[in-house]
């Protein structure tokens, strides 16, 4: 058994990784005015320095916030980074694991030019975190343990005297990764976070043979991430519900530049996918559509209540979102969503040439149906959305527009203006009076449809306008 003494951590440290991922731009700009954008909103420098450890936002505790500090490069934030890394706050093994990987990944930013006094304090914190994470990781489920193990791998891979620890952790990491990829519902958000760590792991094996599981896992994850990606570089919002810590980890790094880097460095030769597990991706100029026909739940923080996770679609044009999410709402007379056991949903997908037809039957008696027909013709992309409902419950469809899409009423049309792409599209329905427009602080909602009705809606985007 190796006695982990402070001087060994101090003297023998050779950082195994360097974190150079691009952080979100919206987190860089506030730094120029002395504010820090965190998972909990804007904080001043004083607020961050004098918060108690447990009050600090998640991304400050994990040190993911250092990505923004490093991109800013100002010495004010270098000094703040040194204060944050010396906090001994691993209140949860996940936080300890994330801090360990960020200790190593950002050492070039906050530690390389520091004095001997700081380094001695810092490496004591590294040793304490390492001991804590090593003690706790075995008790956590694989979806948590894989991020704790990555932190332990980063530290053990930075010291020759921890080589045996590194080998042990790598075996467990491989086992947990295989478990996640084979048993967990595919999730682009989770895959993105794991892929980032996997690409760092590759750098550990520049002078020795790389374990085969690393490239195999890359080949498994990258096609699904590409499938779920919009033209603006960000990922679809209909996803499997995730633990809160993954949501927070993802929010602290997600931006299109990061995904660009991630996919370019993945070195994957896997064939691009157009569909997998009920998820579909198709292009009808000038639109990219992502369609979900499986039992997933979208994660739009601005949606007032969840629709059903079937026949959802998202629509973007180039680098701009138009429809953030379209879904269906089926409720009883008391306003509660109907359950799957009652609905017995059955979804058919037919893709041919420039036409995509989705048909969904709901309710055991097939009393309700939604039929979506996407087609492209002469510079236009159109969708016919036909809803039949003859059951004693509310059947509505909903379009949640991007925040920069403006709606206005014109005769029997709803005109949606998309200034970002200088386009308009029209929504037309025979049941115009049934349409309700609700405006939220960040999104527009359209709900329409009532029980015992047949509603046919058509909308068209003119690519030549």
C-alpha positions in Angstrom: 0.0 0.0 0.0 1.4 3.4 -1.0 1.2 6.1 1.6 0.0 9.2 -0.2 2.3 11.9 1.2 2.0 15.6 0.3 5.5 15.9 -1.0 5.0 13.1 -3.5 2.0 14.8 -5.0 3.9 18.1 -5.1 7.2 16.8 -6.6 6.1 14.2 -9.1 3.2 15.9 -10.8 3.1 15.8 -14.6 -0.4 16.8 -15.9 -1.8 14.0 -18.0 -4.3 16.3 -19.8 -4.9 19.9 -20.7 -8.5 21.2 -21.0 -8.6 23.5 -24.1 -12.3 23.0 -25.0 -14.2 26.1 -26.1 -16.7 27.3 -23.5 -20.0 29.1 -24.2 -19.6 32.6 -25.5 -22.4 33.9 -23.2 -20.2 32.9 -20.3 -17.2 34.9 -21.6 -18.7 38.3 -22.2 -19.9 39.0 -18.6 -16.4 38.4 -17.3 -15.3 41.6 -19.0 -17.7 43.5 -16.7 -16.7 41.7 -13.5 -19.6 39.2 -13.5 -19.5 35.4 -13.7 -22.2 33.5 -15.5 -23.0 30.3 -13.5 -25.6 27.6 -13.5 -27.5 29.8 -11.0 -27.2 33.0 -13.0 -24.9 36.0 -12.8 -22.7 36.5 -9.7 -20.2 39.2 -8.8 -16.6 38.3 -7.9 -17.4 39.2 -4.2 -20.4 36.9 -4.1 -18.3 34.0 -5.4 -15.4 34.6 -3.0 -17.6 35.0 0.1 -20.3 32.3 -0.5 -20.1 29.4 1.8 -18.8 26.3 0.1 -22.2 24.5 -0.1 -23.9 27.7 -1.5 -21.6 27.9 -4.5 -23.3 27.0 -7.8 -22.6 23.5 -9.1 -20.3 24.6 -11.9 -18.2 26.6 -9.5 -17.9 23.7 -7.0 -16.9 21.4 -9.9 -14.5 24.0 -11.3 -16.1 23.8 -14.8 -16.3 27.6 -14.5 -12.5 27.7 -15.0 -13.1 27.0 -18.7 -14.5 30.6 -19.0 -11.8 32.0 -16.8 -9.1 30.4 -18.9 -10.6 31.8 -22.2 -10.7 35.2 -20.6 -7.1 35.0 -19.6 -7.2 37.9 -17.1 -5.1 37.7 -14.0 -8.1 38.7 -11.9 -9.7 35.4 -12.8 -6.5 33.5 -12.5 -6.3 34.7 -8.8 -10.0 33.8 -8.3 -9.3 30.3 -9.8 -6.6 29.8 -7.2 -9.0 30.7 -4.4 -11.6 28.2 -5.7 -9.2 25.3 -6.2 -8.1 25.5 -2.6 -11.6 25.1 -1.3 -12.0 21.6 0.1 -15.6 21.1 -0.8 -16.3 17.6 -2.2 -19.8 17.3 -0.7 -20.5 14.6 -3.2 -18.2 12.1 -5.0 -19.3 13.5 -8.4 -18.0 16.9 -7.3 -14.8 15.4 -6.1 -14.3 13.5 -9.4 -15.0 16.6 -11.5 -12.7 18.7 -9.4 -9.9 16.2 -9.8 -10.1 16.2 -13.6 -10.3 20.0 -13.6 -7.3 20.3 -11.2 -5.3 18.5 -13.8 -6.9 20.0 -16.9 -6.6 23.6 -15.9 -3.3 23.4 -14.0 -1.5 25.2 -16.9 -3.9 28.2 -16.3 -3.9 28.6 -12.5 -0.9 26.6 -11.3 2.0 26.7 -13.7 3.0 30.3 -12.8 2.0 30.1 -9.1 4.5 30.3 -6.2 5.7 27.5 -4.0 3.4 28.4 -1.1 0.3 28.0 -3.3 1.5 24.8 -4.8 2.0 23.1 -1.5 -1.5 24.0 -0.4 -2.9 22.9 -3.7 -1.3 19.5 -3.8 -2.6 18.8 -0.3 -6.1 19.5 -1.6 -5.4 17.2 -4.6 -4.4 14.4 -2.2 -7.5 14.9 0.0 -9.8 14.9 -3.0 -8.1 11.8 -4.4 -8.4 9.9 -1.1 -12.1 10.9 -0.8 -13.1 9.9 -4.3 -11.1 6.6 -4.1 -13.0 5.8 -0.9 -16.5 6.6 -2.3 -16.6 5.7 -6.0 -17.4 2.0 -5.5 -20.7 2.9 -3.9 -22.1 5.0 -6.8 -24.1 3.7 -9.8 -22.2 3.5 -13.2 -23.7 6.7 -14.6 -22.2 8.6 -11.7 -19.1 6.5 -11.2 -17.8 6.9 -14.7 -17.3 10.7 -14.1 -15.7 10.0 -10.7 -13.4 7.4 -12.3 -12.3 9.9 -14.9 -11.1 12.3 -12.2 -9.2 9.5 -10.5 -7.7 8.5 -13.9 -6.6 12.1 -14.6 -4.7 12.3 -11.3 -3.3 8.7 -11.2 -2.2 9.2 -14.8 -0.2 12.3 -13.8 2.0 10.4 -11.3 4.3 7.5 -12.0 3.9 6.2 -8.4 0.1 5.8 -9.0 0.5 3.6 -12.1 -1.1 0.6 -10.5 -4.1 2.8 -9.4 -4.4 4.0 -13.0 -4.6 0.4 -14.4 -7.2 -0.6 -11.8 -9.4 2.5 -12.5 -9.1 2.0 -16.2 -10.5 -1.6 -16.0 -13.5 -0.4 -13.9 -14.0 2.5 -16.3 -14.2 0.2 -19.3 -16.7 -2.1 -17.5 -18.9 0.9 -16.5 -18.7 2.4 -20.0 -19.8 -0.9 -21.7 -22.6 -1.1 -19.2 -23.9 2.4 -20.0 -23.6 1.9 -23.7 -25.4 -1.4 -23.7 -28.2 -0.8 -21.1 -28.9 2.9 -21.1 -31.3 4.5 -23.6 -29.2 6.4 -26.1 -28.8 10.0 -25.0 -26.8 12.6 -27.0 -26.3 14.8 -23.9 -24.8 12.0 -21.8 -22.8 10.7 -24.8 -21.3 14.2 -25.4 -20.0 14.4 -21.8 -18.6 10.9 -21.9 -17.0 11.5 -25.4 -15.2 14.5 -24.1 -13.6 12.5 -21.4 -12.8 9.6 -23.8 -11.0 11.9 -26.1 -8.8 13.1 -23.2 -8.2 9.4 -22.3 -6.7 8.9 -25.8 -3.9 11.3 -24.9 -2.8 9.0 -22.0 -1.7 6.4 -24.6 0.5 8.3 -26.9 3.5 6.1 -26.0 1.7 2.8 -25.5 -1.0 0.7 -27.1 -4.5 2.3 -26.8 -7.1 0.0 -25.3 -9.6 -1.2 -28.0 -12.6 -0.1 -25.9 -11.8 3.6 -26.4 -12.2 3.6 -30.2 -15.2 1.2 -30.0 -17.0 3.5 -27.7 -16.3 6.5 -29.9 -17.7 4.6 -32.9 -20.8 3.9 -30.9 -21.5 7.4 -29.6 -20.6 9.8 -32.4 -23.2 8.6 -35.0 -26.0 9.3 -32.5 -24.6 12.7 -31.5 -24.5 13.6 -35.2 -28.0 12.3 -35.7 -29.3 14.5 -33.0 -27.5 17.7 -34.0 -29.1 20.8 -35.6 -27.4 23.2 -38.0 -26.6 25.6 -35.2 -24.4 22.9 -33.7 -26.5 22.2 -30.7 -28.5 19.1 -29.9 -32.1 18.2 -30.0 -34.2 18.8 -27.0 -36.2 15.6 -26.9 -34.1 13.4 -24.7 -34.4 10.8 -22.0 -34.7 12.3 -18.5 -31.3 12.6 -16.9 -29.9 13.0 -13.4 -29.7 16.6 -12.4 -25.9 16.6 -12.1 -25.6 15.6 -15.8 -28.0 18.5 -16.8 -25.8 20.9 -14.9 -22.5 19.5 -16.3 -23.8 19.7 -19.8 -25.1 23.3 -19.4 -21.7 24.5 -18.2 -19.9 23.5 -21.5 -22.6 23.2 -24.2 -22.1 25.3 -27.3 -21.8 24.7 -31.0 -18.0 25.2 -31.1 -17.6 22.6 -28.4 -19.6 20.0 -30.4 -17.7 20.9 -33.5 -14.4 20.3 -31.7 -15.7 17.1 -30.1 -16.8 15.5 -33.4 -13.7 16.6 -35.3 -11.4 15.1 -32.7 -13.4 11.9 -32.4 -11.8 10.5 -35.5 -14.8 8.3 -36.1 -15.3 6.3 -39.3 -18.8 5.2 -38.4 -21.4 5.6 -41.1 -23.7 8.6 -40.4 -27.2 7.6 -39.3 -30.5 8.9 -40.6 -32.5 7.0 -38.0 -32.0 4.9 -34.8 -34.3 3.8 -32.0 -37.3 5.8 -33.2 -35.3 8.9 -33.9 -35.2 10.3 -37.5 -33.2 13.0 -39.2 -34.1 14.2 -42.7 -33.5 17.3 -44.8 -36.0 19.0 -47.0 -34.5 22.2 -48.3 -34.4 24.6 -46.7 -35.2 22.7 -43.5 -33.6 20.1 -41.3 -36.1 18.0 -39.3 -35.4 15.9 -36.3 -38.3 13.6 -35.5 -39.0 11.5 -32.4 -41.4 8.6 -32.5 -40.2 6.8 -29.4 -41.0 7.2 -25.7 -38.7 10.1 -24.9 -39.4 13.3 -23.1 -38.3 16.7 -24.4 -36.5 19.0 -22.1 -37.6 22.5 -23.0 -37.4 24.7 -19.8 -39.8 27.2 -21.4 -42.7 24.8 -22.2 -45.7 25.1 -19.9 -46.3 21.4 -19.2 -45.1 18.4 -21.1 -46.7 17.1 -24.2 -46.6 13.4 -25.0 -43.3 12.0 -26.2 -44.5 10.7 -29.5 -44.4 12.3 -33.0 -42.4 15.2 -31.7 -40.4 17.2 -34.3 -37.9 20.1 -34.3 -37.3 22.2 -37.3 -34.2 24.4 -38.1 -33.0 26.1 -41.2 -29.3 26.6 -41.6 -28.0 27.7 -38.2 -31.4 29.0 -37.0 -34.1 27.2 -35.1 -37.7 27.8 -36.2 -39.8 25.3 -34.3 -38.1 24.3 -31.0 -40.5 21.5 -30.4 -43.8 20.3 -31.7 -45.7 17.7 -29.8 -49.2 16.5 -29.0 -51.2 17.0 -25.9 -53.9 14.5 -24.9 -55.7 15.2 -21.7 -58.9 14.1 -19.9 -61.6 16.5 -18.9 -59.7 17.3 -15.6 -56.7 18.5 -17.5 -54.4 15.5 -16.7 -52.3 13.9 -19.4 -53.5 10.5 -20.5 -51.2 7.5 -19.8 -49.6 5.2 -22.3 -51.7 2.3 -21.0 -54.8 4.2 -22.1 -53.4 5.5 -25.4 -51.8 2.4 -26.8 -49.8 4.5 -29.3 -48.8 3.1 -32.7 -46.4 5.1 -34.9 -45.7 4.4 -38.6 -42.9 6.2 -40.6 -42.7 6.2 -44.4 -39.9 8.1 -46.1 -39.9 8.2 -49.9 -38.1 10.7 -52.2 -39.0 14.2 -51.0 -41.9 13.1 -48.8 -42.0 11.9 -45.2 -45.2 10.6 -43.7 -45.7 10.0 -40.0 -49.0 8.5 -38.8 -49.8 8.0 -35.1 -52.9 6.2 -33.8 -53.9 6.7 -30.2 -56.4 5.1 -27.9 -57.4 1.5 -27.9 -60.3 2.1 -30.3 -58.1 4.2 -32.6 -60.4 7.2 -32.0 -57.6 9.7 -32.4 -54.9 10.1 -35.0 -52.3 12.5 -36.1 -50.9 12.5 -39.6 -47.8 14.6 -40.5 -46.8 14.9 -44.1 -43.5 16.7 -44.8 -42.7 17.5 -48.4 -40.5 19.7 -50.5 -41.4 21.3 -53.8 -39.9 24.1 -55.9 -38.0 25.9 -53.1 -40.8 25.4 -50.5 -40.8 23.0 -47.6 -44.3 22.2 -46.3 -46.0 20.2 -43.7 -49.6 19.1 -43.5 -50.7 18.3 -40.0 -54.0 16.5 -39.9 -55.6 15.6 -36.5 -58.7 13.4 -36.1 -60.2 13.2 -32.7 -63.5 11.6 -31.9 -62.7 10.5 -28.3 -64.0 12.2 -25.2 -60.7 14.0 -24.4 -58.7 17.0 -25.5 -56.4 16.3 -28.5 -54.2 19.3 -29.3 -51.0 19.8 -31.2 -48.5 22.4 -30.1 -45.7 24.3 -31.8 -43.2 26.0 -29.6 -41.5 28.6 -31.7 -38.0 30.0 -31.3 -37.9 33.2 -29.4 -37.0 35.3 -32.4 -40.0 34.1 -34.5 -42.8 36.7 -34.6 -46.4 35.7 -35.1 -49.2 37.9 -36.5 -52.7 37.2 -37.7 -53.6 37.8 -41.3 -57.1 36.7 -42.6 -57.2 33.0 -42.1 -53.4 32.6 -41.7 -50.9 32.9 -39.0 -47.9 34.5 -40.4 -44.6 33.6 -38.7 -41.7 35.9 -39.5 -38.2 34.5 -39.1 -35.9 37.6 -39.2 -32.7 35.6 -38.5 -33.1 33.8 -41.9 -35.2 36.5 -43.6 -38.0 34.1 -44.3 -41.7 33.8 -43.5 -44.0 30.8 -43.2 -47.7 30.6 -43.1 -49.9 28.4 -40.8 -53.4 27.9 -42.2 -56.2 26.0 -40.6 -60.0 25.6 -41.3 -60.6 25.9 -37.5 -58.9 29.3 -37.1 -61.0 30.1 -34.0 -59.6 27.1 -32.2 -56.0 28.5 -32.3 -54.7 30.0 -29.1 -51.5 31.9 -29.0 -49.6 32.2 -25.7 -46.5 34.2 -25.3 -43.9 33.4 -22.7 -40.8 35.3 -21.8 -38.7 33.1 -24.1 -41.0 31.2 -26.4 -44.2 31.3 -28.3 -46.8 28.6 -27.9 -49.6 27.7 -30.3 -52.2 25.3 -29.0 -55.2 24.3 -31.1 -57.7 21.5 -31.3 -60.6 20.3 -29.3 -62.3 16.9 -28.7 -64.7 15.6 -31.3 -63.1 17.4 -34.2 -61.0 17.0 -37.3 -58.4 19.7 -37.8 -56.2 20.1 -40.8 -53.3 22.5 -40.6 -50.8 23.4 -43.3 -47.7 25.5 -43.0 -45.2 26.4 -45.7 -41.7 27.9 -45.6 -40.8 29.7 -48.7 -37.1 29.2 -49.4 -37.0 31.9 -52.1 -38.6 34.8 -50.0 
